[in-house]
């Protein structure tokens, strides 16, 4: 099974539990709404959302900016959940791979995404593909995870000389280098508390975010228990949130 299928299946399995555990995702969505609300957009923008999940961002942003929305996700189960939570009459909904956008013909004033880009196999290519769907002067705005995300979990592995499955997320500078010239990158850090490492891992599973980096070899049960013990209790997990704004010419 390829990685994209694994990621889609993992999120599909978490549809029913996603929102109860998606604290960082909800806080990122709130920050993204504030960023988009400060942009100069048409009164009734055409909007493409990719990686909609259960509709956390859609429900927050759609009432703020209005417009004509096409809401998409790689997972059919997530699209179905978003249709219910947002309202089938409020937007159009479609299963779509953001890295190979096949939305109906037409250009968008805004392409937006909340914490989906970190799952892209080739972020620069995806940005080019999505940017090609922008109307002149349109904006691609997305959030993704930065280098310091899950630093506490990574540090526990390093202290034990064990391999960690967290992907190599970019720094703000590295993300900016992958974007077209003139793009903006804004950084926010969010800290989410958990009772212990087991609660943290359970939360990741509940949102479907447990797929490790492609090259990672899973730890033995004993090694995993040692990492969890090294984390101590309670634990506070850092989400290094990077927000990018790309403007079409």
C-alpha atoms as one frame of an Amber mdcrd trajectory, in Angstrom:
protein
   0.000   0.000   0.000   1.479   3.386  -0.955   1.871   6.190   1.570  -0.932
   8.348   0.158  -3.385   5.455   0.514  -2.189   4.810   4.070  -2.718   8.447
   5.013  -6.188   8.546   3.432  -7.228   5.317   5.152  -5.915   6.526   8.500
  -7.944   9.726   8.328 -11.017   7.875   7.113 -10.819   5.590  10.150 -10.672
   8.648  12.433 -13.705  10.456  11.026 -15.883   9.823  14.085 -13.225  10.819
  16.633 -11.377  13.573  14.767 -13.004  16.684  16.169 -12.879  15.516  19.784
  -9.077  15.330  19.606  -8.183  18.009  17.029  -7.289  20.831  19.436  -4.212
  21.997  17.555  -6.055  21.751  14.237  -8.894  23.895  15.583  -6.486  26.515
  16.923  -4.638  26.533  13.595  -7.976  27.040  11.820  -8.750  30.044  14.040
  -5.375  31.580  13.208  -5.909  30.883   9.509  -9.289  32.623   9.595  -7.677
  35.742  11.048  -5.006  35.687   8.352  -7.456  35.251   5.472  -9.848  37.848
   6.881  -7.060  40.421   6.621  -6.560  39.842   2.884  -8.152  41.871   0.121
 -10.668  39.475  -1.429 -13.731  40.069  -3.618 -17.056  40.497  -1.820 -18.163
  37.046  -2.954 -14.964  35.109  -3.601 -14.749  31.773  -5.338 -13.021  29.446
  -2.882 -11.380  26.035  -3.218 -10.593  24.285   0.051  -8.280  21.261  -0.027
  -7.858  18.782   2.802 -11.114  19.862   4.439 -11.251  17.038   6.978 -14.479
  17.231   8.951 -14.967  20.901   8.098 -13.182  22.609  10.999 -11.869  25.430
   8.822 -14.893  25.565   6.514 -17.320  26.219   9.355 -15.125  29.009  10.705
 -14.121  30.761   7.488 -17.160  30.461   5.235 -19.381  32.718   7.413 -16.586
  35.304   7.581 -15.789  35.714   3.876 -18.846  34.130   2.230 -18.562  33.273
  -1.418 -18.943  30.208  -3.607 -17.055  27.254  -2.108 -15.802  23.939  -3.445
 -14.754  21.826  -0.438 -12.484  18.831  -1.097 -10.501  16.098   0.611  -8.608
  12.971  -0.426 -10.794  10.868   1.906 -14.410  10.202   0.840 -15.299   9.657
   4.514 -13.983  13.092   5.447 -15.841  14.746   2.564 -19.043  13.088   3.752
 -18.422  14.291   7.313 -17.732  17.841   6.136 -20.912  17.847   4.046 -22.911
  17.018   7.174 -21.124  19.431   9.534 -21.040  22.378   7.123 -24.381  21.796
   5.410 -24.895  20.378   1.942 -26.583  23.616   0.859 -23.661  25.852   1.931
 -21.016  24.584  -0.510 -20.154  22.016  -3.142 -18.248  18.944  -1.947 -15.890
  16.707  -3.891 -13.295  13.982  -3.348 -10.022  15.298  -4.750  -6.287  14.809
  -4.347  -4.830  18.267  -3.666  -1.568  17.244  -5.321  -3.442  16.454  -8.538
  -6.306  18.961  -8.482  -9.030  18.079 -10.952 -11.623  20.579  -9.797 -14.132
  21.633 -12.467 -12.851  24.200 -14.912 -12.634  27.699 -13.511 -10.293  29.801
 -11.435 -10.543  30.648  -7.749 -10.003  33.865  -5.809  -8.829  31.827  -2.836
  -7.372  28.347  -2.405  -7.138  27.512   1.281  -6.010  24.562   3.382  -5.505
  23.883   7.083  -2.807  21.413   8.210  -2.941  19.170   5.171   0.196  20.288
   3.304   2.535  18.391   5.630   1.155  15.187   4.094   2.014  16.203   0.517
   4.668  14.067  -1.156   5.972  17.043  -3.176   4.993  20.393  -1.651   6.559
  22.691  -4.295   4.774  20.787  -7.069   1.476  20.894  -5.167   1.865  24.657
  -4.689   2.424  25.061  -8.427  -0.600  22.893  -9.228  -2.879  24.745  -6.820
  -1.457  28.125  -7.767  -2.404  27.404 -11.378  -6.043  27.335 -10.244  -5.899
  30.923  -8.960  -7.497  33.843 -10.732  -5.190  36.849 -11.341  -4.421  38.350
  -7.935  -5.871  35.303  -6.171  -4.319  33.853  -3.013  -3.215  30.398  -1.961
  -3.209  30.333   1.842  -2.302  27.239   3.812  -0.982  26.093   7.158   1.509
  23.294   7.692   3.748  21.924  10.425   7.175  23.429  11.051  10.482  21.993
  12.235   9.832  22.329  15.982   6.544  20.407  15.919   6.512  17.509  18.409
   9.940  18.590  19.678   9.255  16.927  23.023   8.547  13.547  21.422  11.606
  13.821  19.184  13.802  14.817  22.135  12.743  11.743  24.130  13.855   9.535
  21.221  17.174  11.352  20.915  17.949  10.910  24.629  17.528   7.161  24.160
  19.399   7.049  20.818  16.262   5.785  19.080  14.884   6.617  15.648  11.854
   8.907  15.624   9.082   8.633  13.023   8.281  12.357  12.951   8.941  13.699
   9.418  11.559  16.396   8.806   9.272  19.414   8.752  10.688  22.677   7.354
  11.814  25.809   9.132  10.076  29.047   8.058  13.067  29.827   5.844  13.023
  26.379   4.253   9.303  26.634   3.565   9.708  30.096   2.019  12.426  28.705
  -0.268   9.912  26.169  -1.648   7.383  28.872  -2.542   7.239  31.410  -5.380
   9.157  34.640  -4.891   7.233  37.190  -2.854   5.309  34.622  -0.815   4.842
  35.256   2.903   5.399  32.811   5.754   4.091  33.498   9.265   4.897  31.366
  12.316   2.826  30.623  15.418   3.528  28.101  18.170   0.699  26.258  19.889
   1.210  24.004  22.915  -1.292  21.228  23.640  -1.249  19.540  27.078  -1.752
  15.800  27.594  -1.884  13.686  30.720   1.051  11.577  29.509   2.678  10.195
  26.365   0.011   7.526  25.984  -2.670  10.226  25.890  -0.659  12.095  23.247
  -0.372   9.010  21.036  -4.059   8.263  21.518  -4.914  11.806  20.389  -2.824
  11.347  17.244  -4.672   8.127  16.472  -8.037   9.812  17.066  -7.273  12.404
  14.387  -5.729   9.882  11.976  -2.264  11.433  12.138  -0.253   8.374  13.145
   1.417   7.629   9.793   5.216   7.967  10.305   7.787   9.244   7.824   8.287
   6.821   4.902  11.768   5.641   5.936  10.949   5.029   9.609  11.309   1.535
  11.033   8.742   1.036  13.825  10.118   0.702  17.343   9.718  -2.495  19.306
   7.022  -2.390  22.023   9.745  -2.247  24.667  11.522   0.684  23.013   8.244
   2.534  22.626   7.512   2.064  26.342  10.934   3.516  27.161  10.234   6.593
  25.046   6.873   7.089  26.716   8.464   6.772  30.152  11.163   9.288  29.179
   8.451  11.795  28.318   7.238  11.868  31.923   3.825  13.184  32.910   2.062
  15.412  32.245   3.384  16.321  28.797   3.007  19.456  26.695   3.358  19.002
  22.936   4.488  21.830  20.663   2.869  22.438  17.293   5.094  24.729  15.225
   2.529  26.189  12.841   3.650  27.788   9.584   1.175  29.827   7.524   1.948
  30.593   3.891   0.377  33.179   1.574   1.082  32.861  -2.154  -0.301  35.517
  -4.494  -0.988  34.840  -8.176   0.313  37.337 -10.683
